[in-house]
Structures are given as C-alpha cells and as structure tokens.
Amino acid sequence: MPEKAKRQPTTETKGLVIRPSFNVGSYERFARGIQKLLSEARRQAARSVNAILTATYWEIGRRIVEFEQAGRERAVYGEALLERL
C-alpha cells in the first residue's frame, strides 16, 4: 500500500475548506518583495516628477527673461512683473 502524502493544514470557513499553498515564511518574503517593488516605484515616480518640475520652472524663468528683455540684450529691471506674478 502506498504511503499517504502529507496533507496541508486546512481552515474551515462556513463549510469551505481552504488549503494555504504557502508557508508563513514564504508569504512574508512574498509580501516584502511587493513592498520593495512599490517603494522603488514611488521613488522613481518622485524622481520623474522632480525632473519635470525642474524643467518646467526653468522654462518659466526663460519666458520671464524673454518677456522682460523684449528683444533687448538686457532687461530693464525695476518693473513690477515679478510682483504681479
């Protein structure tokens, strides 16, 4: 007669039998892996947003200088543009 296979622990829930397909240690490693993945994605998203904001602010500054200079080589300072912004 063949030897009986080891049975996984089960949990009874309203007549349903649930057999976990993992052990606690492997689940914890799995969960930590997902946490690391999310953390890295958040870091990369923050870096991307920072790069976009930096480029946007640089472009705003370029447009202010272009407006202030109005085609002249140097701007005439003392006007209230920055205060209005």
VMD Tcl script that draws the C-alpha trace (Angstrom):
set ca {
  {0.00 0.00 0.00}
  {1.45 3.43 -0.97}
  {2.50 5.80 1.75}
  {0.00 8.61 2.43}
  {1.05 12.04 1.23}
  {1.34 14.71 3.87}
  {-1.78 16.83 3.99}
  {-1.55 20.58 4.15}
  {-3.25 22.27 7.09}
  {-6.77 23.39 6.31}
  {-9.08 26.07 7.61}
  {-12.83 25.53 7.72}
  {-14.93 28.57 6.87}
  {-18.68 28.00 6.63}
  {-18.17 24.57 5.15}
  {-15.41 25.67 2.75}
  {-12.02 24.09 3.10}
  {-9.14 26.43 2.38}
  {-5.69 24.96 1.97}
  {-2.93 27.55 2.02}
  {-0.47 26.98 -0.81}
  {2.36 28.66 1.08}
  {4.05 28.66 4.40}
  {4.31 31.73 6.59}
  {7.98 32.33 5.80}
  {7.45 32.27 2.05}
  {4.43 34.57 2.38}
  {6.48 37.09 4.37}
  {9.20 37.05 1.69}
  {6.49 37.47 -0.96}
  {4.93 40.44 0.89}
  {8.34 42.09 1.45}
  {9.07 41.73 -2.26}
  {5.84 43.53 -3.12}
  {6.61 46.25 -0.56}
  {10.07 46.77 -2.09}
  {8.56 46.92 -5.58}
  {6.07 49.60 -4.51}
  {8.72 51.61 -2.65}
  {11.03 51.61 -5.67}
  {8.17 52.62 -7.96}
  {7.35 55.53 -5.63}
  {11.00 56.65 -5.62}
  {11.18 56.52 -9.41}
  {7.90 58.43 -9.72}
  {9.19 61.14 -7.36}
  {12.42 61.47 -9.36}
  {10.44 61.78 -12.59}
  {8.11 64.40 -11.13}
  {11.09 66.36 -9.76}
  {12.79 66.31 -13.17}
  {9.62 67.51 -14.90}
  {9.07 70.29 -12.33}
  {12.68 71.43 -12.64}
  {12.36 71.64 -16.44}
  {9.03 73.46 -16.09}
  {10.43 76.04 -13.65}
  {13.44 76.57 -15.91}
  {11.10 77.20 -18.85}
  {9.05 79.65 -16.76}
  {12.24 81.52 -15.88}
  {13.30 81.57 -19.54}
  {9.92 83.01 -20.55}
  {10.10 85.69 -17.83}
  {13.56 86.74 -19.03}
  {12.38 86.76 -22.66}
  {9.34 88.87 -21.73}
  {11.38 91.28 -19.61}
  {14.05 91.74 -22.25}
  {11.50 92.25 -25.06}
  {14.13 91.61 -27.71}
  {16.82 93.68 -25.97}
  {20.12 92.15 -24.99}
  {19.50 93.04 -21.34}
  {16.28 93.50 -19.42}
  {15.24 96.79 -17.90}
  {14.82 95.91 -14.25}
  {12.71 97.65 -11.67}
  {9.41 96.88 -13.37}
  {6.73 95.09 -11.35}
  {6.39 91.89 -13.39}
  {7.70 89.58 -10.69}
  {5.49 91.24 -8.09}
  {2.48 90.73 -10.34}
  {3.32 87.04 -10.79}
}
mol new
graphics top color blue
foreach p $ca { graphics top sphere $p radius 0.5 }
foreach p [lrange $ca 0 end-1] q [lrange $ca 1 end] { graphics top cylinder $p $q radius 0.2 }
display resetview
